[in-house]
Amino acid sequence: MKNKKGFLLAEETLKIVIALICISFLIYFLSSLYFKSKDNKDLELAEASLKHLVEEINAEATSVEIYNPKGWVLSSWPHDTHHRIWYTAWIMSEIKTGRPKYCENLEWDDCICICKKNDKDKCDDLGFCLESDFKIVEGSIEIKPLPKTLTIIGGKTIK
């Protein structure tokens, strides 16, 4: 005589395990889709904020309020030499001041970027840059608390 209860229990357990795997995959897929769309929205806000900042500086404003995206970082590249400078080693021991790849690919000597993190490599992943000779006094400014009021000194320096 065969034990049918044991066979049914194994079959039902297998179905439950497969269902849990499918549900986990679905949750992962939906959450990654949500965060990707959130990052895209933040990137659009960052682009609009940076363009607004550059327009206000060109209009010779003395201060600008930035509202989005919260917690992101406004940076000028290369950073001021009195503060942190990013270096990239090149062939034959030549040292060149680093910039995000976006700026380097377009061969911009100076650029201003708004990024999720204050790191040129992270700025390539999630950030927006414009060619600009504006400098940020401390090398970077975190957009926090909102609205963040930036002071423009001498038309070329942001504090």
Secondary structure as UniProt FT lines:
FT   HELIX           4..58
FT   TURN            59..60
FT   STRAND          63..66
FT   TURN            70..71
FT   STRAND          73..77
FT   TURN            81..82
FT   STRAND          87..89
FT   HELIX           91..93
FT   STRAND          95..97
FT   HELIX           101..105
FT   TURN            106..107
FT   STRAND          111..115
FT   HELIX           120..125
FT   STRAND          127..131
FT   STRAND          135..136
FT   TURN            137..138
FT   STRAND          140..142
FT   STRAND          148..153
FT   TURN            154..156
FT   STRAND          157..158
//
